[in-house]
Amino acid sequence: MNFNIPFMRYRRYATIGSLVLLLLSVGSLSFKGLNLGLDFSGGTLIEVSYEEAADLIDIRDLMTNNGFDDFQVVNFGSNSDVLIKVADKNGNSQLGDVIYKFLQDADPSTELKRIEFVGPQIGSELRDQGGLGMLVALGMILLYVAFRFQYKFALGAVAALAHDVVIILGLFSLLSWDFDLTVLAALLAVIGYSLNDTIVVSDRIRENFRGERGFEPDQIVNRSINQTLSRTLITSITTLLVLFALFLFGGDMIKGFSQALIIGVLVGTYSSIYVVANMLLGLSITQDDLAIPEPEGAEFDDMP
């Protein structure tokens, strides 16, 4: 399928849109922060079930009356299942049993499904190591793309990946979605997915810059994007079908994972088209940048 969409005609609007999203994301992350899950913050998670629909207000009042102030009470899957998260910097591993006891005293029909405990030390280590792992991944990608293509492509690729990660984090912050290890795993998967798209587009741009003559850089970039668009759309659509199936039928345990990946695929597809291309044109990519260097002494081979 051949496309002839003038993507580069709208690149200034795309740049403005990206900047707005990035500013909103950075602002939310700076002032609101992430709603860290127990994997990172440390604490206790208790899942209980009731015979009838649970009254969350009564449960919250019960928690407050028993001396808890930093907690969350939400439905989990159905209106009779309740998930309680309690932050605990003291690392009390028996806290879940204490909470379940007064819940059962208030309603004997309360059924315990699970209790999970993460110490604050482990949570902070997971948070620091996860952030470090993401930075190392971006650094290695920068080196790989610079070696594989050219430093302008490397800057474009890392800008696109950072763009995707910041927007996903910003949405999780704005919407107060839980950020746990599954979401961090999804972010790393998004980096790999977006990089794959970026490499495909970058490779076609490089080929066309070397083979096409008499065209402006924005025309060559636009032609390259259109040539790879069918592959990009097929990959994105088939991936999204799987992710929406996970989101709808995979249960609450992987809901955050599927949410992050759905956003990542959509934003990653956009960034591989606009962010990388905008960076290349902003850095004034030319055919000379991508010319294949002649081996030493080649100029003498054509002499009689």
C-alpha positions in Angstrom: 0.0 0.0 0.0 1.4 3.3 -1.1 0.8 6.5 1.0 1.5 10.1 0.1 0.6 11.9 3.3 2.4 15.2 3.8 3.5 14.6 7.4 6.3 17.2 7.3 3.8 19.9 6.4 2.3 19.6 9.9 5.5 19.1 11.8 5.3 22.5 13.5 1.9 21.6 14.9 3.2 18.3 16.0 6.1 20.0 17.8 3.7 22.3 19.6 1.5 19.4 20.7 4.5 17.4 21.9 5.8 20.4 23.9 2.4 20.9 25.5 2.2 17.3 26.5 5.7 17.3 27.9 5.2 20.5 29.9 2.0 19.0 31.4 3.7 15.8 32.2 6.8 17.4 33.8 4.5 19.8 35.7 2.4 17.0 37.1 5.5 14.9 38.0 7.1 17.9 39.7 4.1 19.0 41.8 1.9 15.9 42.1 4.4 13.1 41.6 3.6 9.5 41.0 1.2 7.4 42.9 3.8 4.8 43.8 2.6 1.2 44.4 3.8 -0.9 47.3 6.6 -2.3 45.2 8.3 1.1 45.6 6.8 2.9 48.6 6.8 -0.1 51.0 3.8 -1.1 53.1 1.0 -3.7 53.3 -1.7 -4.7 50.8 -4.8 -6.5 51.9 -7.5 -7.9 49.6 -10.8 -8.9 51.2 -14.1 -10.0 49.9 -17.7 -9.5 51.2 -20.9 -11.4 50.6 -22.6 -8.2 49.4 -21.4 -4.9 47.9 -18.8 -3.3 50.2 -19.3 0.1 51.7 -16.0 1.8 51.1 -16.9 4.8 53.2 -17.5 2.6 56.3 -14.2 0.8 55.7 -12.3 4.1 55.4 -13.9 5.3 58.6 -13.0 2.0 60.3 -9.4 2.5 59.2 -9.3 6.1 60.4 -10.8 5.1 63.8 -8.1 2.5 64.2 -5.3 5.1 63.9 -4.4 4.8 60.1 -4.0 7.9 58.1 -2.0 7.0 55.0 -4.1 4.4 53.2 -6.2 3.7 50.1 -9.4 1.7 50.0 -10.8 0.8 46.5 -12.9 -1.8 44.8 -10.9 -4.5 43.1 -12.6 -6.3 40.2 -16.1 -6.2 41.7 -18.0 -4.1 44.2 -17.8 -6.9 46.8 -14.0 -7.2 46.5 -11.9 -4.5 48.3 -8.2 -3.7 48.1 -6.6 -1.8 51.0 -3.1 -0.3 50.7 -1.4 1.0 53.8 1.9 2.8 53.7 4.1 1.7 56.6 7.6 3.2 57.0 8.2 1.2 60.2 8.2 -2.1 58.3 5.6 -3.9 60.4 5.0 -7.3 58.7 2.1 -8.1 61.0 0.0 -5.1 60.0 -2.1 -7.0 57.5 -3.3 -9.5 60.2 -4.1 -6.6 62.5 -6.2 -4.9 59.8 -8.0 -8.1 58.8 -8.9 -8.7 62.5 -10.8 -5.5 63.0 -12.4 -5.8 59.6 -13.7 -9.2 60.5 -14.8 -7.9 63.9 -16.9 -5.3 62.1 -18.3 -7.7 59.6 -17.9 -11.5 60.2 -18.6 -12.3 56.6 -15.3 -10.6 55.6 -13.1 -13.2 53.7 -9.3 -12.7 53.4 -7.9 -13.3 49.9 -4.3 -12.2 50.3 -1.9 -10.1 52.3 1.3 -8.7 50.7 4.1 -6.9 52.6 7.0 -4.9 51.1 9.6 -3.4 53.5 10.5 0.3 52.9 14.2 -0.6 52.3 13.3 -3.1 49.6 10.8 -0.6 48.0 13.4 2.2 47.8 16.0 -0.1 46.3 13.6 -1.3 43.7 12.7 2.3 42.8 16.4 3.4 42.6 17.5 0.4 40.6 14.5 0.6 38.2 15.3 4.3 37.5 18.9 3.5 37.0 18.1 0.7 34.7 16.0 3.0 32.5 18.8 5.5 32.3 21.3 2.9 31.4 19.0 1.5 28.7 18.6 5.0 27.1 22.4 5.5 27.3 23.1 2.2 25.5 20.6 3.0 22.9 22.3 6.4 22.3 25.6 4.6 21.7 24.1 1.9 19.5 22.2 4.2 17.2 25.2 6.6 17.0 27.4 3.6 15.9 24.8 2.1 13.6 23.7 5.3 11.9 25.0 8.8 12.7 25.0 10.9 15.8 22.0 13.0 14.6 19.9 9.9 14.4 21.1 8.9 17.9 19.9 12.2 19.3 16.6 11.9 17.5 16.1 8.3 18.8 16.9 9.2 22.4 14.7 12.3 22.2 11.8 10.1 20.9 12.3 7.5 23.7 12.5 10.2 26.4 9.4 11.8 24.9 7.5 8.6 25.2 8.6 7.8 28.7 7.9 11.2 30.1 4.4 11.4 28.6 3.5 7.9 30.0 4.8 8.9 33.4 2.9 12.2 33.1 -0.4 10.5 32.4 0.1 8.1 35.3 0.8 11.1 37.5 -2.2 13.2 36.2 -4.7 10.3 36.5 -3.2 9.0 39.8 -2.8 5.5 38.5 -0.6 3.2 40.5 3.0 3.0 39.4 4.5 -0.4 40.3 7.0 -2.9 39.0 4.6 -4.0 36.2 4.4 -0.5 34.9 8.1 -0.1 35.0 8.4 -3.3 33.0 6.0 -1.9 30.5 8.1 1.3 30.2 11.1 -0.8 29.4 9.0 -2.7 26.8 7.9 0.6 25.3 11.5 1.7 24.9 12.2 -1.5 22.9 9.1 -1.2 20.8 9.6 2.5 20.0 13.3 1.9 19.2 12.3 -0.8 16.8 10.0 1.6 14.9 12.6 4.3 15.0 15.3 2.1 13.6 13.0 1.0 10.7 12.2 4.6 9.8 15.8 5.8 10.3 17.1 3.1 8.0 14.8 4.1 5.2 15.6 7.8 5.7 19.3 6.9 5.4 18.8 4.8 2.2 16.8 7.5 0.6 19.3 10.3 1.4 22.0 8.2 -0.2 19.9 7.2 -3.2 17.6 10.2 -4.0 19.0 13.3 -5.7 17.4 16.6 -6.4 15.1 16.6 -3.4 14.9 18.7 -0.3 15.6 17.0 3.1 12.0 17.4 4.2 10.8 15.8 1.0 13.1 12.8 1.5 12.1 12.4 5.1 8.4 12.6 4.2 8.8 10.0 1.4 10.7 7.7 3.8 7.9 7.9 6.5 5.2 7.1 3.9 7.2 4.1 2.6 7.4 2.6 6.1 3.9 3.7 7.2 2.1 0.4 6.2 4.6 -1.6 8.2 4.2 0.8 11.2 0.4 0.7 11.1 0.2 -3.1 10.8 2.6 -3.6 13.7 0.9 -1.1 15.9 -2.7 -2.3 15.2 -1.8 -6.0 15.8 0.0 -5.1 19.0 -2.9 -2.9 20.3 -5.3 -5.8 19.7 -3.4 -8.0 22.0 -3.0 -5.2 24.6 -6.7 -4.3 24.6 -7.4 -8.0 25.2 -5.1 -8.0 28.2 -6.6 -4.8 29.4 -10.2 -6.0 29.2 -9.8 -9.7 30.2 -6.4 -9.9 31.9 -7.6 -8.8 35.4 -6.5 -6.0 37.7 -3.1 -7.5 38.4 -1.8 -6.5 34.9 -4.1 -3.6 34.3 -1.4 -1.0 34.9 1.0 -3.0 32.6 -1.5 -3.1 29.7 -2.4 0.6 30.2 1.2 1.7 30.0 1.8 -0.4 26.9 -1.3 0.9 25.1 -0.3 4.5 25.7 3.3 3.6 24.8 2.4 2.0 21.5 0.2 5.0 20.5 2.8 7.6 21.6 5.7 5.5 20.2 4.1 5.3 16.8 3.6 9.1 16.8 7.2 9.8 18.0 8.8 7.5 15.4 7.0 9.6 12.7 7.3 13.1 14.1 9.8 13.4 16.9 12.7 11.6 15.1 12.0 13.4 11.8 11.7 16.8 13.5 15.0 16.2 15.3 16.8 15.3 12.0 15.4 18.3 10.2 16.1 20.6 13.2 19.7 19.3 13.2 19.9 20.1 9.4 20.5 16.6 8.2 22.0 16.6 4.7 23.1 14.0 2.1 26.7 14.7 3.0 26.1 13.5 6.5 25.1 10.1 5.2 27.5 9.8 2.3 29.4 6.5 2.2 33.1 7.5 2.8 35.4 6.5 -0.1 38.3 4.2 0.8 41.7 5.8 0.8 43.3 6.0 -2.6 40.0 5.5 -4.4 40.5 8.7 -6.3 43.6 7.2 -8.0 41.8 4.0 -9.2 40.1 5.9 -12.0 43.3 7.4 -13.3 44.6 6.0 -16.6 
